[in-house]
Amino acid sequence: MPACTAGQLGVAGSARAPESDGKVLGSFKVTNVSARGCTVTGPDTVTAVPLPATPPPAQAPGVTVTGHTAGDPASGLLPDPSAEAPVLVLEPNRAYEVRFAWVPSARSCPAASPGPSAKPAQGGEARTPARQPDGAGAPATSGAAGGDAAAAQGAEAGTGAQGGAGVAVSHTPASGDPVTRTTIADACGGTVYRTGIIPQAAP
């Protein structure tokens, strides 16, 4: 059976609310939306990039991506690696998941610098300063890099230890497209543990 092409795949990414220890479980669900079966050979690519809430000279702690192994810090959230399939025949309307777990480091997010004060206009109303584009560092990756600018919405500058900070996690199937991104809010330094291909039961 031929390999899956980009046009055959639909991808949805999501991330749950943080656990009490700050860990976050997320996933990318990949569905064959075509009328023809195809083969997934993997591995899919998962990348992560910090979305800092503070301008230079403040630096966001580092973000890394690594494969999930038995006994690692994400073992309570991710399935045993034996559940992964190196090759998968994906029939129409069938899906697989690539799951990930965010494990924050002990280092806290850098404090945000207060932005310029809004000066009241005539009549007493305060005008909000024009929003500036956010910066983002080079992505950590477990394969080829990929992503889009949509996740910058989670990187708005704010105040407080973690105001506006986040980590954008992106997924790219072996076909090279589509690229799907989800954002972990209020996150800085840490590690993204990712699984391989996990087949899903028929709907």
Contact map, one row per residue, 1 for C-alpha under 8 A:
11100000000000000000000000000000000011100000000000000000000000000000000000000000000000001000000000000000000000000000000000000000000000000000000000000000000000000000000000000000000000000000000000000000000
11110000000000000000000000000000000001100000000000000000000000000000000000000000000000000000000000000000000000000000000000000000000000000000000000000000000000000000000000000000000000000000000000000000000
11111000000000000000000000000000000001111000000000000000000000000000000000000000000000000000000000000000000000000000000000000000000000000000000000000000000000000000000000000000000000000000000000000000000
01111101100000000000000000000000000011110000000000000000000000000000000000000000000000000000000000000000000000000000000000000000000000000000000000000000000000000000000000000010000000000000000000000000000
00111111100000000000000000000000000000000000000000000000000000000000000000000000000000000000000000000000000000000000000000000000000000000000000000000000000000000000000000000010000000000000000000000000000
00011111100000000000000000000000000000000000000000000000000000000000000000000000000000000000000000000000000000000000000000000000000000000000000000000000000000000000000000000011110000000000000000000000000
00001111110000000000000000000000010000000000000000000000000000000000000000000000000000000000000000000000000000000000000000000000000000000000000000000000000000000000000000000000000000000000000000000000000
00011111110000000000000000000001110000000000000000000000000000000000000000000000000000000000000000000000000000000000000000000000000000000000000000000000000000000000000000000000000000000000000000000000000
00011111111000000000000000000111110000000000000000000000000000000000000000000000000000000000000000000000000000000000000000000000000000000000000000000000000000000000000000000000010000000000000000000000000
00000011111100000000000000000111100000000000000000000000000000000000000000000000000000000000000000000000000000000000000000000000000000000000000000000000000000000000000000000000010000000000000000000000000
00000000111110000000000000011110000000000000000000000000000000000000000000000000000000000000000000000000000000000000000000000000000000000000000000000000000000000000000000000000010100000000000000000000000
00000000011111000000000000011100000000000000000000000000000000000000000000000000000000000000000000000000000000000000000000000000000000000000000000000000000000000000000000000000000100000000000000000000000
00000000001111100000000001111000000000000000000000000000000000000000000000000000000000000000000000000000000000000000000000000000000000000000000000000000000000000000000000000000000111000000000000000000000
00000000000111110000000001110000000000000000000000000000000000000000000000000000000000000000000000000000000000000000000000000000000000000000000000000000000000000000000000000000000001000000000000000000000
00000000000011111000000111100000000000000000000000000000000000000000000000000000000000000000000000000000000000000000000000000000000000000000000000000000000000000000000000000000000001110000000000000000000
00000000000001111100000111000000000000000000000000000000000000000000000000000000000000000000000000000000000000000000000000000000000000000000000000000000000000000000000000000000000000000000000000000000000
00000000000000111110000110000000000000000000000000000000000000000000000000000000000000000000000000000000000000000000000000000000000000000000000000000000000000000000000000000000000000000000000000000000000
00000000000000011111111110000000000000000000000000000000000000000000000000000000000000000000000000000000000000000000000000000000000000000000000000000000000000000000000000000000000000000000000000000000000
00000000000000001111111100000000000000000000000000000000000000000000000000000000000000000000000000000000000000000000000000000000000000000000000000000000000000000000000000000000000000000000000000000000000
00000000000000000111111000000000000000000000000000000000000000000000000000000000000000000000000000000000000000000000000000000000000000000000000000000000000000000000000000000000000000000000000000000000000
00000000000000000111111000000000000000000000000000000000000000000000000000000000000000000000000000000000000000000000000000000000000000000000000000000000000000000000000000000000000000000000000000000000000
00000000000000000111111100000000000000000000000000000000000000000000000000000000000000000000000000000011000000000000000000000000000000000000000000000000000000000000000000000000000000000000000000000000000
00000000000000000111111110000000000000000000000000000000000000000000000000000000000000000000000000001111000000000000000000000000000000000000000000000000000000000000000000000000000000000000000000000000000
00000000000000111110011111000000000000000000000000000000000000000000000000000000000000000000000000001110000000000000000000000000000000000000000000000000000000000000000000000000000000010000000000000000000
00000000000000111100001111100000000000000000000000000000000000000000000000001100000000000000000000111100000000000000000000000000000000000000000000000000000000000000000000000000000000000000000000000000000
00000000000011110000000111110000000000000000000000000000000000000000000000000000000000000000000000111100000000000000000000000000000000000000000000000000000000000000000000000000000000000000000000000000000
00000000000011100000000011111000000000000000000000000000000000000000000000000000000000000000000011110000000000000000000000000000000000000000000000000000000000000000000000000000000000000000000000000000000
00000000001111000000000001111100000000000000000000000000000000000000000000000000000000000000000011100000000000000000000000000000000000000000000000000000000000000000000000100000000100000000000000000000000
00000000001110000000000000111110000000000000000000000000000000000000000000000000000000000000001111000000000000000000000000000000000000000000000000000000000000000000000000000000000000000000000000000000000
00000000111100000000000000011111000000000000000000000000000000000000000000000000000000000000001110000000000000000000000000000000000000000000000000000000000000000000000000000000000000000000000000000000000
00000000111000000000000000001111100000000000000000000000000000000000000000000000000000000001111100000000000000000000000000000000000000000000000000000000000000000000000000000000000000000000000000000000000
00000001110000000000000000000111110010000000000000000000000000000000000000000000000000000111111000000000000000000000000000000000000000000000000000000000000000000000000000000000000000000000000000000000000
00000001110000000000000000000011111000000000000000000000000000000000000000000000000000000001100000000000000000000000000000000000000000000000000000000000000000000000000000000000000000000000000000000000000
00000011100000000000000000000001111110000000000000000000000000000000000000000000000000000001100000000000000000000000000000000000000000000000000000000000000000000000000000000000000000000000000000000000000
00000000000000000000000000000000111110000000000000000000000000000000000000000000000000000001000000000000000000000000000000000000000000000000000000000000000000000000000000000000000000000000000000000000000
00000000000000000000000000000000011111000000000000000000000000000000000000000000000000000011000000000000000000000000000000000000000000000000000000000000000000000000000000000000000000000000000000000000000
10010000000000000000000000000001011111100000000000000000000000000000000000000000000000001111000000000000000000000000000000000000000000000000000000000000000000000000000000000000000000000000000000000000000
11110000000000000000000000000000000111110000000000000000000000000000000000000000000000001110000000000000000000000000000000000000000000000000000000000000000000000000000000000000000000000000000000000000000
11110000000000000000000000000000000011111000000000000000000000000000000000000000000000111100000000000000000000000000000000000000000000000000000000000000000000000000000000000000000000000000000000000000000
00110000000000000000000000000000000001111100000000000000000000000000000000000000000000111100000000000000000000000000000000000000000000000000000000000000000000000000000000000100000000000000000000000000000
00100000000000000000000000000000000000111110000000000000000000000000000000000000000001110000000000000000000000000000000000000000000000000000000000000000000000000000000000000100000000000000000000000000000
00000000000000000000000000000000000000011111000000000000000000000000000000000000000001100000000000000000000000000000000000000000000000000000000000000000000000000000000000001100000000000000000000011000000
00000000000000000000000000000000000000001111100000000000000000000000000000000000000001000000000000000000000000000000000000000000000000000000000000000000000000000000000000001100000000000000000000011000000
00000000000000000000000000000000000000000111110000000000000000000000000000000000000000000000000001000000000000000000000000000000000000000000001000000000000000000000000000111100000000000000000000011000000
00000000000000000000000000000000000000000011111000000000000000000000000000000000000000000000000000000000000000000000000000000000000000000000111110000000000000000000000000111100000000000000000000000000000
00000000000000000000000000000000000000000001111100000000000000001000000000000000000000000000000000000000000000000000000000000000000000000000111010000000000000000000000011110000000000000000000001000000000
00000000000000000000000000000000000000000000111110000000000000001000000000000000000000000000000000000000000000000000000000000000000000000011111111000000000000000000000011100000000000000000000000000000000
00000000000000000000000000000000000000000000011111000000000000111000000000000000000000000000000000000000000000000000000000000000000000000011100000000000000000000000001111000000000000000000000100000000000
00000000000000000000000000000000000000000000001111100000000000100000000000000000000000000000000000000000000000000000000000000000000000011111000000000000000000000000001110000000000000000000000000000000000
00000000000000000000000000000000000000000000000111110000000101100000000000000000000000000000000000000000000000000000000000000000000000011010000000000000000000000000111100000000000000000001100000000000000
00000000000000000000000000000000000000000000000011111000000000000000000000000000000000000000000000000000000000000000000000000000000001111000000000000001011000000000111100000000000000000001000000000000000
00000000000000000000000000000000000000000000000001111110001100000000000000000000000000000000000000000000000000000000000000000000000001110000000000000000001000000001110000000000000000000001000000000000000
00000000000000000000000000000000000000000000000000111110000000000000000000000000000000000000000000000000000000010000000000000000000000000000000000000000001111000111110000000000000000000000000000000000000
00000000000000000000000000000000000000000000000000011111011100000000000000000000000000000000000000000000000001111000000000000000000000000000000000000000000011000000100000000000000000000000000000000000000
00000000000000000000000000000000000000000000000000011111111000000000000000000000000000000000000000000000000000011000000000000000000000000000000000000000000000000000000000000000000000000000000000000000000
00000000000000000000000000000000000000000000000000000111111000000000000000000000000000000000000000000000000000000000000000000000000000000000000000000000000000000000000000000000000000000000000000000000000
00000000000000000000000000000000000000000000000000000011111000000000000000000000000000000000000000000000000000000000000000000000000000000000000000000000000000000000000000000000000000000000000000000000000
00000000000000000000000000000000000000000000000000000111111100000000000000000000000000000000000000000000000001100000000000000000000000000000000000000000000000000000000000000000000000000000000000000000000
00000000000000000000000000000000000000000000000000010111111110000000000000000000000000000000000000000000000001000000000000000000000000000000000000000000000000000000000000000000000000000000000000000000000
00000000000000000000000000000000000000000000000001010100011111000000000000000000000000000000000000000000000011000000000000000000000000000000000000000000000000000000000000000000000000000001100000000000000
00000000000000000000000000000000000000000000000000000000001111100000000000000000000000000000000000000000001111000000000000000000000000000000000000000000000000000000000000000000000000000001110000000000000
00000000000000000000000000000000000000000000000001000000000111110000000000000000000000000000000000000000000000000000000000000000000000000000000000000000000000000000000000000000000000000001110000000000000
00000000000000000000000000000000000000000000000111000000000011111000000000000000000000000000000000000000000000000000000000000000000000000011000000000000000000000000000000000000000000000001111100000000000
00000000000000000000000000000000000000000000000100000000000001111100000000000000000000000000000000000000000000000000000000000000000000000001100000000000000000000000000000000000000000000000011100000000000
00000000000000000000000000000000000000000000011100000000000000111110000000000000000000000000000000000000000000000000000000000000000000000001110000000000000000000000000000000000000000000000001111000000000
00000000000000000000000000000000000000000000000000000000000000011111000000000000000000000000000000000000000000000000000000000000000000000000110000000000000000000000000000000000000000000000001111000000000
00000000000000000000000000000000000000000000000000000000000000001111100000000000000000000000000000000000000000000000000000000000000000000000010000000000000000000000000000000000000000000000000011110000000
00000000000000000000000000000000000000000000000000000000000000000111110101100100100000000000000000000000000000000000000000000000000000000000000000000000000000000000000000000000000000000000000011100000000
00000000000000000000000000000000000000000000000000000000000000000011111100100001100000000000000000000000000000000000000000000000000000000000000000000000000000000000000000000000000000000000000000000000000
00000000000000000000000000000000000000000000000000000000000000000001111100100001100000000000000000000000000000000000000000000000000000000000000000000000000000000000000000000000000000000000000000000000000
00000000000000000000000000000000000000000000000000000000000000000000111111100000000000000000000000000000000000000000000000000000000000000000000000000000000000000000000000000000000000000000000000000000000
00000000000000000000000000000000000000000000000000000000000000000001111111100000000000000000000000000000000000000000000000000000000000000000000000000000000000000000000000000000000000000000000000000000000
00000000000000000000000000000000000000000000000000000000000000000000001111110000000000000000000000000010000000000000000000000000000000000000000000000000000000000000000000000000000000000000000000000000000
00000000000000000000000000000000000000000000000000000000000000000001001111111100000000000000000000001110000000000000000000000000000000000000000000000000000000000000000000000000000000000000000010000000000
00000000000000000000000000000000000000000000000000000000000000000001111111111111000000000000000000000000000000000000000000000000000000000000000000000000000000000000000000000000000000000000000000000000000
00000000000000000000000000000000000000000000000000000000000000000000000011111110000000000000000000000000000000000000000000000000000000000000000000000000000000000000000000000000000000000000000000000000000
00000000000000000000000010000000000000000000000000000000000000000000000001111110000000000000000000001000000000000000000000000000000000000000000000000000000000000000000000000000000000000000000000000000000
00000000000000000000000010000000000000000000000000000000000000000001000001111111000000000000000000111000000000000000000000000000000000000000000000000000000000000000000000000000000000000000000000100000000
00000000000000000000000000000000000000000000000000000000000000000000000000111111101000000000000000000000000000000000000000000000000000000000000000000000000000000000000000000000000000000000000000000000000
00000000000000000000000000000000000000000000000000000000000000000000110000100111111000000000000000000000000000000000000000000000000000000000000000000000000000000000000000000000000000000000000000000000000
00000000000000000000000000000000000000000000000000000000000000000001110000000011111100000000000000000000000000000000000000000000000000000000000000000000000000000000000000000000000000000000000000110000000
00000000000000000000000000000000000000000000000000000000000000000000000000000001111110000000000000000000000000000000000000000000000000000000000000000000000000000000000000000000000000000000000000000000000
00000000000000000000000000000000000000000000000000000000000000000000000000000011111110000000000000000000000000000000000000000000000000000000000000000000000000000000000000000000000000000000000000000100000
00000000000000000000000000000000000000000000000000000000000000000000000000000000111111000000000000000000000000000000000000000000000000000000000000000000000000000000000000000000000000000000000000111110000
00000000000000000000000000000000000000000000000000000000000000000000000000000000011111110000000000000000000000000000000000000000000000000000000000000000000000000000000000000000000000000000000000011110000
00000000000000000000000000000000000000001110000000000000000000000000000000000000000111110000000000000000000000000000000000000000000000000000000000000000000000000000000000000000000000000000000000011000000
00000000000000000000000000000000000000111100000000000000000000000000000000000000000011111000000000000000000000000000000000000000000000000000000000000000000000000000000000000000000000000000000000000000000
00000000000000000000000000000000000000111000000000000000000000000000000000000000000011111100000000000000000000000000000000000000000000000000000000000000000000000000000000000000000000000000000000000010000
10000000000000000000000000000000000011110000000000000000000000000000000000000000000000111110000000000000000000000000000000000000000000000000000000000000000000000000000000000000000000000000000000000000000
00000000000000000000000000000001000011110000000000000000000000000000000000000000000000011111011000000000000000000000000000000000000000000000000000000000000000000000000000000000000000000000000000000000000
00000000000000000000000000000001000111000000000000000000000000000000000000000000000000001111110000000000000000000000000000000000000000000000000000000000000000000000000000000000000000000000000000000000000
00000000000000000000000000000011111110000000000000000000000000000000000000000000000000000111110000000000000000000000000000000000000000000000000000000000000000000000000000000000000000000000000000000000000
00000000000000000000000000000011110000000000000000000000000000000000000000000000000000000011111000000000000000000000000000000000000000000000000000000000000000000000000000000000000000000000000000000000000
00000000000000000000000000000011000000000000000000000000000000000000000000000000000000000111111100000000000000000000000000000000000000000000000000000000000000000000000000000000000000000000000000000001111
00000000000000000000000000001111000000000000000000000000000000000000000000000000000000000100111110000000000000000000000000000000000000000000000000000000000000000000000000000000000000000000000000000011110
00000000000000000000000000001110000000000000000000000000000000000000000000000000000000000000011111000000000000000000000000000000000000000000000000000000000000000000000000000000000000000000000000001111000
00000000000000000000000000111100000000000000000000000000000000000000000000000000000000000000001111100000000000000000000000000000000000000000000000000000000000000000000000000000000000000000000000001111000
00000000000000000000000000111000000000000001000000000000000000000000000000000000000000000000000111110000000000000000000000000000000000000000000000000000000000000000000000000000000000000000000001111100000
00000000000000000000000011110000000000000000000000000000000000000000000000000100000000000000000011111000000000000000000000000000000000000000000000000000000000000000000000000000000000000000000001110000000
00000000000000000000000011100000000000000000000000000000000000000000000000000100000000000000000001111100000000000000000000000000000000000000000000000000000000000000000000000000000000000000000111100000000
00000000000000000000001111000000000000000000000000000000000000000000000001001100000000000000000000111110000000000000000000000000000000000000000000000000000000000000000000000000000000000000000111000000000
00000000000000000000001111000000000000000000000000000000000000000000000001000000000000000000000000011111000000000000000000000000000000000000000000000000000000000000000000000000000000000000011110000000000
00000000000000000000011100000000000000000000000000000000000000000000000011000000000000000000000000001111100000000000000000000000000000000000000000000000000000000000000000000000000000000000011110000000000
00000000000000000000011000000000000000000000000000000000000000000000000000000000000000000000000000000111110000000000000000000000000000000000000000000000000000000000000000000000000000000011111000000000000
00000000000000000000000000000000000000000000000000000000000000000000000000000000000000000000000000000011111100000000000000000000000000000000000000000000000000000000000000000000000000000000111000000000000
00000000000000000000000000000000000000000000000000000000000000000000000000000000000000000000000000000001111100000000000000000000000000000000000000000000000000000000000000000000000000000000000000000000000
00000000000000000000000000000000000000000000000000000000000010000000000000000000000000000000000000000000111110000000000000000000000000000000000000000000000000000000000000000000000000000000100000000000000
00000000000000000000000000000000000000000000000000000000000010000000000000000000000000000000000000000000111111000000000000000000000000000000000000000000000000001000000000000000000000000001100000000000000
00000000000000000000000000000000000000000000000000000000000110000000000000000000000000000000000000000000001111100000000000000000000000000000000000000000000000001100100000000000000000000011100000000000000
00000000000000000000000000000000000000000000000000000100011110000000000000000000000000000000000000000000000111110000000000000000000000000000000000000000000000001100000000000000000000000000000000000000000
00000000000000000000000000000000000000000000000000000100010000000000000000000000000000000000000000000000000011111000000000000000000000000000000000000000000000111100000000000000000000000000000000000000000
00000000000000000000000000000000000000000000000000001110000000000000000000000000000000000000000000000000000001111100000000000000000000000000000000000000000011111110000000000000000000000000000000000000000
00000000000000000000000000000000000000000000000000000110000000000000000000000000000000000000000000000000000000111110000000000000000000000000000000000000000001100000000000000000000000000000000000000000000
00000000000000000000000000000000000000000000000000000000000000000000000000000000000000000000000000000000000000011111000000000000000000000000000000000000000001100000000000000000000000000000000000000000000
00000000000000000000000000000000000000000000000000000000000000000000000000000000000000000000000000000000000000001111100000000000000000000000000000000000000001000000000000000000000000000000000000000000000
00000000000000000000000000000000000000000000000000000000000000000000000000000000000000000000000000000000000000000111110000000000100000000000000000000000000000000000000000000000000000000000000000000000000
00000000000000000000000000000000000000000000000000000000000000000000000000000000000000000000000000000000000000000011111000000000000000000000000000000000000000000000000000000000000000000000000000000000000
00000000000000000000000000000000000000000000000000000000000000000000000000000000000000000000000000000000000000000001111100000111100000000000000000000000000000000000000000000000000000000000000000000000000
00000000000000000000000000000000000000000000000000000000000000000000000000000000000000000000000000000000000000000000111110000110000000000000000000000000000000000000000000000000000000000000000000000000000
00000000000000000000000000000000000000000000000000000000000000000000000000000000000000000000000000000000000000000000011111111110000000000000000000000000000000000000000000000000000000000000000000000000000
00000000000000000000000000000000000000000000000000000000000000000000000000000000000000000000000000000000000000000000001111111110000000000000000000000000000000000000000000000000000000000000000000000000000
00000000000000000000000000000000000000000000000000000000000000000000000000000000000000000000000000000000000000000000000111111000000000000000000000000000000000000000000000000000000000000000000000000000000
00000000000000000000000000000000000000000000000000000000000000000000000000000000000000000000000000000000000000000000000111111000000000000000000000000000000000000000000000000000000000000000000000000000000
00000000000000000000000000000000000000000000000000000000000000000000000000000000000000000000000000000000000000000000000111111100000000000000000000000000000000000000000000000000000000000000000000000000000
00000000000000000000000000000000000000000000000000000000000000000000000000000000000000000000000000000000000000000000000111111110000000000000000000000000000000000000000000000000000000000000000000000000000
00000000000000000000000000000000000000000000000000000000000000000000000000000000000000000000000000000000000000000000011110011111000000000000000000000000000000000000000000000000000000000000000000000000000
00000000000000000000000000000000000000000000000000000000000000000000000000000000000000000000000000000000000000000000011110001111100000000000000000000000000000000000000000000000000000000000000000000000000
00000000000000000000000000000000000000000000000000000000000000000000000000000000000000000000000000000000000000000000010000000111110000000000000000000000000000000000000000000000000000000000000000000000000
00000000000000000000000000000000000000000000000000000000000000000000000000000000000000000000000000000000000000000001010000000011111000000000000000000000000000000000000000000000000000000000000000000000000
00000000000000000000000000000000000000000000000000000000000000000000000000000000000000000000000000000000000000000000000000000001111100000000000000000000000000000000000000000000000000000000000000000000000
00000000000000000000000000000000000000000000000000000000000000000000000000000000000000000000000000000000000000000000000000000000111110000000000000000000000000000000000000000000000000000000000000000000000
00000000000000000000000000000000000000000000000000000000000000000000000000000000000000000000000000000000000000000000000000000000011111000000000000000000000000000000000000000000000000000000000000000000000
00000000000000000000000000000000000000000000000000000000000000000000000000000000000000000000000000000000000000000000000000000000001111100000000000000001000000000000000000000000000000000000000000000000000
00000000000000000000000000000000000000000000000000110000000000000000000000000000000000000000000000000000000000000000000000000000000111110000000000000001001110000000000000000000000000000000000000000000000
00000000000000000000000000000000000000000000000000110000000000000000000000000000000000000000000000000000000000000000000000000000000011111000000000000000000000000000000000000000000000000000000000000000000
00000000000000000000000000000000000000000000000011110000000000000000000000000000000000000000000000000000000000000000000000000000000001111100000000000000000000000000000000000000000000000000000000000000000
00000000000000000000000000000000000000000000000011100000000000000000000000000000000000000000000000000000000000000000000000000000000000111110000000000000000000000000000000000000000000000000000000000000000
00000000000000000000000000000000000000000000000010000000000000000000000000000000000000000000000000000000000000000000000000000000000000011111000000000000000000000000000000000000000000000000000000000000000
00000000000000000000000000000000000000000000001111000000000000100000000000000000000000000000000000000000000000000000000000000000000000001111100010000000000000000000000000000000000000000000000000000000000
00000000000000000000000000000000000000000000001110000000000000111000000000000000000000000000000000000000000000000000000000000000000000000111110000000000000000000000000000000000000000000000000000000000000
00000000000000000000000000000000000000000000111100000000000000011100000000000000000000000000000000000000000000000000000000000000000000000011111110000000000000000000000000000000000000000000000000000000000
00000000000000000000000000000000000000000000111000000000000000001110000000000000000000000000000000000000000000000000000000000000000000000001111100000000000000000000000000000000000000000000000000000000000
00000000000000000000000000000000000000000001111000000000000000000000000000000000000000000000000000000000000000000000000000000000000000000000111110000000000000000000000000000000000000000000000000000000000
00000000000000000000000000000000000000000000101000000000000000000000000000000000000000000000000000000000000000000000000000000000000000000000111111000000000000000000000000000000000000000000000000000000000
00000000000000000000000000000000000000000000111000000000000000000000000000000000000000000000000000000000000000000000000000000000000000000010101111100000000000000000000000000000000000000000000000000000000
00000000000000000000000000000000000000000000001000000000000000000000000000000000000000000000000000000000000000000000000000000000000000000000000111110000000000000000000001110000001000000000000000000000000
00000000000000000000000000000000000000000000000000000000000000000000000000000000000000000000000000000000000000000000000000000000000000000000000011111000000000000000000001100000001110000000000000000000000
00000000000000000000000000000000000000000000000000000000000000000000000000000000000000000000000000000000000000000000000000000000000000000000000001111110000000000000000000000000001010000000000000000000000
00000000000000000000000000000000000000000000000000000000000000000000000000000000000000000000000000000000000000000000000000000000000000000000000000111111000000000000000000000000000000000000000000000000000
00000000000000000000000000000000000000000000000000000000000000000000000000000000000000000000000000000000000000000000000000000000000000000000000000011111100000000000000000000000000010000000000000000000000
00000000000000000000000000000000000000000000000000000000000000000000000000000000000000000000000000000000000000000000000000000000000000000000000000011111111000000000000100000000000011100000000000000000000
00000000000000000000000000000000000000000000000000100000000000000000000000000000000000000000000000000000000000000000000000000000000011000000000000001111111100000000000000000000000000000000000000000000000
00000000000000000000000000000000000000000000000000000000000000000000000000000000000000000000000000000000000000000000000000000000000000000000000000000111111100000000000000000000000000000000000000000000000
00000000000000000000000000000000000000000000000000100000000000000000000000000000000000000000000000000000000000000000000000000000000000000000000000000011111100000001110000000000000000101000000000000000000
00000000000000000000000000000000000000000000000000111000000000000000000000000000000000000000000000000000000000000000000000000000000001000000000000000011111110000001110000000000000000000000000000000000000
00000000000000000000000000000000000000000000000000001000000000000000000000000000000000000000000000000000000000000000000000000000000001000000000000000001111111000001100000000000000000000000000000000000000
00000000000000000000000000000000000000000000000000001100000000000000000000000000000000000000000000000000000000010000000000000000000001000000000000000000001111100011100000000000000000000000000000000000000
00000000000000000000000000000000000000000000000000001100000000000000000000000000000000000000000000000000000000011110000000000000000000000000000000000000000111110011000000000000000000000000000000000000000
00000000000000000000000000000000000000000000000000000000000000000000000000000000000000000000000000000000000000111100000000000000000000000000000000000000000011111111000000000000000000000000000000000000000
00000000000000000000000000000000000000000000000000000000000000000000000000000000000000000000000000000000000000110000000000000000000000000000000000000000000001111110000000000000000000000000000000000000000
00000000000000000000000000000000000000000000000000000000000000000000000000000000000000000000000000000000000111110000000000000000000000000000000000000000000000111110000000000000000000000000000000000000000
00000000000000000000000000000000000000000000000000001000000000000000000000000000000000000000000000000000000011110000000000000000000000000000000000000000000000111111100000000000000000000111000000000000000
00000000000000000000000000000000000000000000000000001000000000000000000000000000000000000000000000000000000000010000000000000000000000000000000000000000000011111111100000000000000000000100000000000000000
00000000000000000000000000000000000000000000000000011000000000000000000000000000000000000000000000000000000000000000000000000000000000000000000000000000011111100111110000000000000000001100000000000000000
00000000000000000000000000000000000000000000000001111100000000000000000000000000000000000000000000000000000010000000000000000000000000000000000000000000011110000111111000000000000000001111000000000000000
00000000000000000000000000000000000000000000000001111000000000000000000000000000000000000000000000000000000000000000000000000000000000000000000000000000011000000001111100000000000000111111000000000000000
00000000000000000000000000000000000000000000000111100000000000000000000000000000000000000000000000000000000000000000000000000000000000000000000000000000000000000000111110000000000000111111000000000000000
00000000000000000000000000000000000000000000000111100000000000000000000000000000000000000000000000000000000000000000000000000000000000000000000000000010000000000000011111000000000011110000000000000000000
00000000000000000000000000000000000000000000011110000000000000000000000000000000000000000000000000000000000000000000000000000000000000000000000000000000000000000000001111100000000011110000000000000000000
00000000000000000000000000000000000000000000011100000000000000000000000000000000000000000000000000000000000000000000000000000000000000000000000001100000000000000000000111110000001111000000000000000000000
00000000000000000000000000010000000000000001111000000000000000000000000000000000000000000000000000000000000000000000000000000000000000000000000001100000000000000000000011111000001110000000000000000000000
00000000000000000000000000000000000000000001110000000000000000000000000000000000000000000000000000000000000000000000000000000000000000000000000001000000000000000000000001111111111100000000000000000000000
00000000000000000000000000000000000000000111100000000000000000000000000000000000000000000000000000000000000000000000000000000000000000000000000000000000000000000000000000111111111000000000000000000000000
00000000000000000000000000000000000000011111100000000000000000000000000000000000000000000000000000000000000000000000000000000000000000000000000000000000000000000000000000011111100000000000000000000000000
00011100000000000000000000000000000000000000000000000000000000000000000000000000000000000000000000000000000000000000000000000000000000000000000000000000000000000000000000011111100000000000000000000000000
00000100000000000000000000000000000000000000000000000000000000000000000000000000000000000000000000000000000000000000000000000000000000000000000000000000000000000000000000011111111000000000000000000000000
00000100000000000000000000000000000000000000000000000000000000000000000000000000000000000000000000000000000000000000000000000000000000000000000000000000000000000000000000011111111000000000000000000000000
00000100111000000000000000000000000000000000000000000000000000000000000000000000000000000000000000000000000000000000000000000000000000000000000000000000000000000000000000011001111100000000000000000000000
00000000000000000000000000000000000000000000000000000000000000000000000000000000000000000000000000000000000000000000000000000000000000000000000001110000000000000000000001111001111110000000000000000000000
00000000001110000000000000010000000000000000000000000000000000000000000000000000000000000000000000000000000000000000000000000000000000000000000000100000000000000000000001110000011111000000000000000000000
00000000000010000000000000000000000000000000000000000000000000000000000000000000000000000000000000000000000000000000000000000000000000000000000000110110000000000000000111100000001111100000000000000000000
00000000000011100000000000000000000000000000000000000000000000000000000000000000000000000000000000000000000000000000000000000000000000000000000000000010000000000000000111000000000111110000000000000000000
00000000000000100000000000000000000000000000000000000000000000000000000000000000000000000000000000000000000000000000000000000000000000000000000000000010010000000000011110000000000011111000000000000000000
00000000000000100000000100000000000000000000000000000000000000000000000000000000000000000000000000000000000000000000000000000000000000000000000000000000000000000000011110000000000001111110000000000000000
00000000000000000000000000000000000000000000000000000000000000000000000000000000000000000000000000000000000000000000000000000000000000000000000000000000010000000001111000000000000000111110000000000000000
00000000000000000000000000000000000000000000000000000000000000000000000000000000000000000000000000000000000000000000000000000000000000000000000000000000000000000111111000000000000000011111000000000000000
00000000000000000000000000000000000000000000000000000000000000000000000000000000000000000000000000000001000010000000000000000000000000000000000000000000000000000100111000000000000000011111100000000000000
00000000000000000000000000000000000000000000000001110000000111100000000000000000000000000000000000000001000110000000000000000000000000000000000000000000000000000100111000000000000000000111110000000000000
00000000000000000000000000000000000000000000000001000000000111100000000000000000000000000000000000000001101110000000000000000000000000000000000000000000000000000000000000000000000000000011111000000000000
00000000000000000000000000000000000000000000000000000000000011110000000000000000000000000000000000000111100000000000000000000000000000000000000000000000000000000000000000000000000000000001111100000000000
00000000000000000000000000000000000000000000000000000000000000111100000000000000000000000000000000000111100000000000000000000000000000000000000000000000000000000000000000000000000000000000111110000000000
00000000000000000000000000000000000000000000000100000000000000111100000000000000000000000000000000011110000000000000000000000000000000000000000000000000000000000000000000000000000000000000011111000000000
00000000000000000000000000000000000000000000000000000000000000001111000001000000000000000000000000011110000000000000000000000000000000000000000000000000000000000000000000000000000000000000001111100000000
00000000000000000000000000000000000000000000010000000000000000001111000000000000000000000000000001111000000000000000000000000000000000000000000000000000000000000000000000000000000000000000000111110000000
00000000000000000000000000000000000000000000000000000000000000000011000000000100100100000000000001110000000000000000000000000000000000000000000000000000000000000000000000000000000000000000000011111100000
00000000000000000000000000000000000000000111000000000000000000000010000000000000100111000000000001100000000000000000000000000000000000000000000000000000000000000000000000000000000000000000000001111100000
00000000000000000000000000000000000000000111000000000000000000000000000000000000000111000000000111000000000000000000000000000000000000000000000000000000000000000000000000000000000000000000000000111110000
00000000000000000000000000000000000000000000000000000000000000000000000000000000001110000000000111000000000000000000000000000000000000000000000000000000000000000000000000000000000000000000000000111111000
00000000000000000000000000000000000000000000000000000000000000000000000000000000000110010000001110000000000000000000000000000000000000000000000000000000000000000000000000000000000000000000000000001111100
00000000000000000000000000000000000000000000000000000000000000000000000000000000000000000000011110000000000000000000000000000000000000000000000000000000000000000000000000000000000000000000000000000111110
00000000000000000000000000000000000000000000000000000000000000000000000000000000000000000000011000000000000000000000000000000000000000000000000000000000000000000000000000000000000000000000000000000011111
00000000000000000000000000000000000000000000000000000000000000000000000000000000000000000000011000000000000000000000000000000000000000000000000000000000000000000000000000000000000000000000000000000001111
00000000000000000000000000000000000000000000000000000000000000000000000000000000000000000000010000000000000000000000000000000000000000000000000000000000000000000000000000000000000000000000000000000000111
